[in-house]
């Protein structure tokens, strides 16, 4: 495990300090899936004949949380997110046991957002009702498409009919539902992408996340690339999706996130505004702030190794301190995804740095028409949002490559 060198000891009185700690979220990683999708680069692992060491893993999560308490003692949790993998493979009893432990060990904000990810191929009506009873109040469904041919091309275990069925059951049990949709799929036309997004709108869904399919390293699609729409067609799809959702009352508050008024993802907003999060579970990442430092952590990635290390109270594979130069870039990498941008005061609160620490970079971004700003706020322009990587490149320490 990497040791932490005190940033304060290096910079002395020049070290940035946080006068207030940011909001704290909790991320819980449940890494198993029925089948690994060919485009997925998340830390997910296929079940073998449906076997999951569920009880052992829940015990390890609770032990992990108990060991992390000294780092976050007294801080209130504002949101919880069960991600994966496919968390809905776990029983409602296990989800209830985890949430009971969280409530016992940590203070929680009243009506905190508690999200669980689910895939249509694992949807059961009674199970969803039991998830709601356990304390889940927001469901995120990995629909990806309502078109059976495209779902087959993506290697999904569900078809279009199951997509519709899953949404119906989800809305019966949850007021706050997110749909994950993808576009620029193998062989997809503009009309077909439009059908997917139009149908999602007719369902009255609270939140829609629309992602461009990308070929990530270490995935089957990266090794054996499918035939995808070209860049021009993909850009047309993106513009069409943004316009369609806007005309149906959705706000595009983040690059890929659209919500009905007041139903933005509070958990993800905390990430994008450089808030803190404790991540427990195999491969989970954490960002935890202290008055004099910001620390990032990663748990052991392989589930078996995570289980064995957790039994020894050593689930951390790596932890390191975020340096002064990194703080500004990491903040911008997240906050510039937001349509409304961020306040100068927020930058100082979350990084411990004055906004003048990135003055030169802000000047360049403004001159290139990628942001607009005044003394209170920095906001990406439509061009800046469209060419986000070019905008972020300006803020990279040492101008290294993205």
Secondary structure, 3 states (H helix, E strand, C coil): CCCCCCHHHHHHHHCCCCCCCCCEEEEEEECEECCCCCCCCCCCEECECCECCHHHHHHHHHHHHHHHHHHHCCCCEEEEEEEECCHHHCCHHHHHHHHHHHHHHCCEEEEEEEEEEECHHHCCHHHHHHHHHHCCCEEEEEEECCCHHHHHHCCCCCCHHHHHHHHHHHHHHCCCEEEEEEECCCCCCHHHHHHHHHHHHHCCCCEEEEEECCCCCCCHHHHCCCCCCCHHHHHHHHHHHHHHHHHCCCEEEECCEEECCCCCCHHHHHHHCCCEEEEECCCCEEEEECCCCEEEEEECCCHHHHHHHHHCCCCEEEEEECCHHHHHHHHHHHHCCECCCEEHHHHHHHHCCCHHHHHHHHHHHHHCCCEEECCCEEEECHHHHHCHHHHHHHHCHHHCCC
